[in-house]
Amino acid sequence: MGQESIEEGQLSNPLLLVNDTGGHSGAAVDSNHGHGHDHDDGSSFATPMVVLSTLVAVSGSYVFGSAVGYSSPAQSGIVDDLGLTVAQYSLFGSILTIGAMVGAIVSGKIADYIGRRGTMGFSEVFCIMGWLFIVFSKVAWWLDFGRLLVGCGMGLLSYVVPIYIAEITPKNLRGGFTTVHQLMICCGVSLTYLIGAFVNWRILALLGIIPCLVQVLGLFFIPESPRWLAKIGREHECEAALRCLRGKNANISQEVVEIRDYTETLRSLSEASIVDLFQWKYARSLTVGVGLMVLQQFGGVNGIAFYASAIFISAGFSGSVGTIAMVAVQVPMTALGVVLMDKSGRRPLLLVSSAGTCLGSSAIESGYTLFSACWSTGNANLP
């Protein structure tokens, strides 16, 4: 069976043979259609455990967002209290991405070795330690080290959270549930902006520990990913985790066999390396996938997120008012993206959002140009 058919949710021949115990493959197929409600008991809707597991997982997404949004409202307080120069604070803001790169590089190996839940808990150790370093920092290198640790945890979370959600949710709900990851990142950024407008930077860092603790405690009440358990050969635990996710009365036999087929196919494939990506047959896919990510980063979204407060102040607005205005726009638009993701498709959303980003950047540039021209003209007319 091809890997493509597995990913599309089609079932392999072994499953048809299991259903064919009565002697007629056609009857087996008809039986599947005739008793569709039995198979849909746990695989066509979200059970309370799936919702709980997703909420615990996306607590890590909120941690991700709060780390990204922290440097903007904290800038003035940190610079005043610790006497940082512009260069020192720029290092503090940007070192987060260096830590995230390190975490992202090792995230796949760690998630495969200790599991999805273990990786989320491991990442939160880095985040909690990082936030504590920032809270009690007296010198610049404490800030930088804490920010680096938070970045490492953030890099791990950026991989394992959407993977875990995709592996526990029913396939017909997978798209909508995985987009909650991005929604919670946006909520983390936005609420950190909002809270940071009213509290001290040390208190803001201390508040960043709360979602870390929520996830750590929540991990004790949710099951491990059934697909990861099947991958490492723990089939009985895989079935137990799947039954916990789908409900006690759900018919999980079809999904269990599907996961088993998928796992066996993965095992039969030769171990791929990064060099295998650089083949001509992958050139177009690799260019599109990596190009979208690179261009998104070069669009300046992180620069605006890290220094939103300073940008608004330099434009003549209040930093607090500016960041609150960003919150008022970010959260509704991200929620709209979650709703439209499975309805309008990925490509139309990419086209529309890219066009909007381009227009927004052009408007900001034009506004700054006009502001600078008016300011220069006004100063020239002064006696």
N, C-alpha and C positions, 0 to 999 in steps of 0.2 A: 504494500500500500504506500502511496506517495505521501510525503509530509504535508503537501498542500491540502489533501483531502482531510487529514486529521485536523488541521487548523480551521478548516471550514465547518468542522463539526460532523462530517460524514463518518460513518462507521465502517470498520474493516471487515473482511471476510470472517475472521474468527467470531465476531459478534453475531453475524448471520447464522453461523453454525450453532452457536449457543441457542439462538432463538429457533433453530430448525430441529430441535430435539423431537418434535412431533412428526418429522418426516417430510414436511412440505415447506419449502422456502417461501413459496407464495403465501402460504397460510401464516408463516411467521411475520411477513411484512404486513399482511392484513391485520394480524393480531396487534402489531405495533400501532397501526392506525386506529384500530377499534378500541384499544385500551390506552389511548394517548393520555387520558387524564391520569392514569396510574403513573406513567413516566413523568408527567408534569407536576406531580405532587410537590417535589422539592426543587425542580429545575426550571420552572417558568416564572417563579416569583421569589421575592426576597423574604426569607424567614427572619425572625427577630435576631437569631444568632449571626446571620450574614450582615445585617444592619449594624449590630454591636461590633462585630469584627472590623467592619469598614470604618466605623467611627474611631475605634482604637487606633487603627492603622493611620488614618488621616490626622490624628493628633500629631504624628510626626511631620505631616505636611504643614501643619500650623507652625511647628518649630522651625521648619525651613523658611516660611514666610516671615516669621518674627525676626530671624537672624538677618534676612535681607533688608527688612525695614528698620532695623535698630539704628544704624549709623546716621540716618537723616535727622530724626528728632533729638538724638543724643549729642550731635556735633557741638553746638554752642556750649553745653554744660561741660563736656569733657575738655574742650579746648580751654575754657576759663579755669576749671578746677585743677587740671594737671599741667597747664601751660604748654600744650602741644603746638608745634608749628603746623602750617598747612601741609608740608611734606610728611610730617609724622602722622597727621590724621589721615592723609591719603593712603599711607601704608596700612593703617588700621582698617580703613574701609575696604581696601582691595585684597588684603591677605585672606579674607574670607573665601574668595574664589580659588586661591591656591590650595587651601585646605579642602575645598569641595572637589577639586581635581584629584587630589590624592585619595580621598574617600571613594570617589567614583571609580577610580582605576581598580581598586581592590574589592569593590562591592560585590561583583559577580562571584568571585571565588569564595568570599566569606559567606554569602547567602547560600551557596551550594554546599558549603562545609558544615555550618552550624544551623542552617535552616532560616526561614523567613522571620519567625518570631525572635529567634536568637540574635539575628542581625539587627532587628529594630531595637532590642534591648541594649545591644552592644553600642549602637550608634548614640543612644541616649546617654550612655556613660560619658562619652566625649562631650556631648552638648552640655550636660550638667556641670562637668568640670570646667568647661570653657566659660559658661555664664558666671560661675563662682569666681574664676580668675578676674573677670571683668568687674564684678561687684566689689571685690576687695583690692582692686588695683591701686597702686600708689605711684607707679612709674609707667612709662610708655610700653616697655617690653612685656609687662604683665597684661596690658590690654591686647597687644599683638598676639601673645601666646594663647590667651583665652579665645580671641577671635579665630585663630588658626584651628584650635580644637573644635569649636562650634562648626567651622567649615568642614572639617573631616567628618563629623557626624552628619552634617547636612548632605554631603556627597553620598554617604551610605544610604540615607533615607530617600534620596532622589531616585535611587534604583529600586530598593526593596519594597517601598510602599506600593507603587503601582503594580509591581509584579505580584505581590501578595493579594491585592484586591482582585486582579485579573484571574488568579488561580482559585479563589474561593467563591466567586460570584457565578450565577448561571450565565450561560453564554449569551442568552438573549438580552441580559441586562448588563453585560460586561462593559459596553461602551459608556453608558451613563454613569456607572459606578466608578470607573477609573477617572472620569473627568472631575469627580469630587476632589481628587488629589490636587488638581490645579486650582479649584475653587477655594480649598482650604489654605493653599499657599497665598492666594490673593487676600483671604481674610486675615491671615497672619500678618502680612505686610500692612494692610489697611488699619487693623486694630492697633498695631504697634505705632503707626503714625499718630493715630487718634489719642491713645493713652500717653504717648510721649510728649504730646503738646501740653500735658497737665502735670506730669510727675518728673522727678529727678532721674538722671540717667542711671544711677545705681539701682534705684527702685525698679526702673524699667527692665534692667538686666535681671533683677531678682524675679520679676514677674515672668520672664522668659523661661524660668525653671518649671513653672507650674504645668504647662502642657507636656514637658518631658516626664514629669512624675505621673501625670495622667496616663500616658502611654505605657510606662514601665509597670504600673499597677494593673492596667487593663490587660496586659499581655498574659497575666495569670488566668484570665477568664475566657480566653478565645482559643480555638484550636489551631494547630499548625496547618500549613498548606497541604491538602491531600496530594497534590501533584508532586511536591517535594518528597513526601513520605513514600510515595510509589517509586520515585526516582532512586531512592537509596535502598529500596527493597523491603520496606516496612509496610507490607500490604494490609495486614490486619489493622494497624493504626490508621492507615489511609482510609479504610472503610469506616472506621469509628469516627474519624474526623469529618468525613463526608456526611455520615448520618447525623452528626451533631449540627452540621451546617444546613442540611436539607430538611431536617425534622425526623422524628422517630418513625412516623408512619409513611414516609416517602419511599418510593421504589427507586433505589439508587443503583440497581444492577446495571442498567444501560450506561450510566455515567462512569461506574467503576471499570467496566470493560473498555470504555473509550479511553479513560486515563491509562489503563494498562497497555492498550495498543499504542498509544502515543509514546509512552515511556519505552516500550520495547523498540519502537522505531528509532527513537533518539539513541538508544544503546547500540543499535546496529550501524548507525552512521559513524564514520571515522571522525576522530577528534580534529576539529578545525583549528586553525591558527589565524592570527591577524593577517598573515601574509596572504592567506587564501582569498581575502577580500579584494586584493589588488589584481583581479583577473578581468579580462575584457568583458566577460559576460555580466559582471557586476558593476561595470563602469557607470552606467546610467543611474541605477538604483543608488549606488554609493554617492554619486555626485548630487543627486536630488536630496537624499537624506541628510548628508553632512552639510551640504550647501544651505539647506533651510536652517539648520541649527547655527551655523557660523554667521549667516546673514542676520539672523535674529539677534545674536549677541552684538554684532557690529552696529545694529540699529540703535544702540545706546540705552536700552531699557534698564540695565544694571546701574549705569551712571546716573540716570534720573532717579532711580529708586534709592540709591545710596546717598545722594546729595539733594533730594527734593527740597528740603527746607532752605538750604543755602541758595538754591536756584531761585526760589520764590522771593527770598529776601533781596537778592541782587537785582531782581526785576521790579522792586519797589513795593512788594506785597508783604504782609505779615507771614512769617514762616508757619505759624499755627493755622491760619486761615487757608493757606495754600495746601498744606498737607490734608486738612479736613476736606477740602474741595476734591483732592485726588481720591480720597476714600469714597466720597459720594458718587464718583464715576466708576472706579475700579470694580467694586463689589457687584453692582447691578450688571455691568457688562460681562464680567466673568460668569455670573449666574446665567445670563442669556446664552453664552457660549456653551455651557453645560446642557442647556435645554435643546439647543440647535445641533449639537454635535452629531447625534444619531439621526436627525431628521433631514438636515440639509447636506450632510456629507463634509468630509475634511477639506477637499480642494476649494469649494466655494467659500468656506470660512477663512481659509488661508488667503484667498484673493481679496476678499472684502477687508479683512483685518490688516493685510499688508498695505492696501490702498489707504486705509484710515490712518495707519502709522505714518505713511509718507506725507499725507496731508497735514497731520498734526505736527510733524517735525518741521515741515515747511512753514507752517503758521507760527511756530515758536521762533524760528530763525527770522522770519519777516518782522515779528513783533519786537525782537531784540534789536534788529537793525533800525527800525523806526524809533524805538526808545532811545538808542544811542545817538541817532541823528538829532532828535529833538533836544536831548540833553546837551549835546555839543553846541547847537544853535543858541540855546538859552544861556549857556555860559559865555558864549562869544558876545552876546548883547549886554552882558553885565558891565557896569562902569569899572 
